[in-house]
Amino acid sequence: MQYQFRNNKVYLYSDSHSLSKLHHLIRYTKDIQDSDIVVLGDSFVGVYTTPATSDAWFLNKINNAAKGRNINLFLIRGNADNYDIWFKGYEFSNVFLCKDYSEALFPCGVNALMVGGAVSLDRHTRKNGWDWWSSETTIFRNTAVYFDILFCHDAPSYFNKSVDSLWEPKNNKLSFLLKDQNLYIDCQRQRKIMDKIAEEIQPRFIFGGHYHNSVQEEYEKTKYRCIGKEELFCLDATNLS
């Protein structure tokens, strides 16, 4: 599936962990009218809802707010989103729940690939099908196409190395490792999948979320920017640097 951005400037947003906060952003933020927004995961689509129709109502509410302000909203799945139901290309008029490996094109010709997924560190505290999904991780797919930009939730292993501090004894999240014996291996496997995707498409820029920090890094020919929790970041595709 390919989307067309209407402008060369788009806003990036990530990790609201709340559809209510996403609705508030769309309805009340001054500078985003008439714009396109890419949400880099963890909006909590489908979390704590049974059946899924309750989220259909809330997403329709967000869509109405977006429509009223001429905003197009592109949601990429995070680990804290219900992939099994929603992220199959489900569309409203102004809200698009993007399939993994959807493509997007800027008017200036810059192209982007959208890939979701990550590992929940606290998955041992969650219930499958309620606030966690066993399908949360990223799936590798051959594209045979190069992309200028990778929009994703997670990041390759050589970026956001601060995540390594999670395994230090002084970090209170170390208890997750003790209660979830496969967590460390699964996290390593997930990051290697992101490495493989980056190697396959060779993006010049990667924009992700997940780690709740605002980090800017560079590795070889690729630049990386992590969008922090509830951070709104303006990206100009004509001025990538």
Helices and strands as residue ranges (DSSP letters): E 2-4, E 9-13, H 19-28, G 30-32, E 36-39, H 53-68, E 72-75, E 95-97, E 102-105, E 111-115, G 123-125, E 149-152, G 161-167, H 174-179, H 183-201, E 205-208, E 216-219, E 222-226, E 232-236
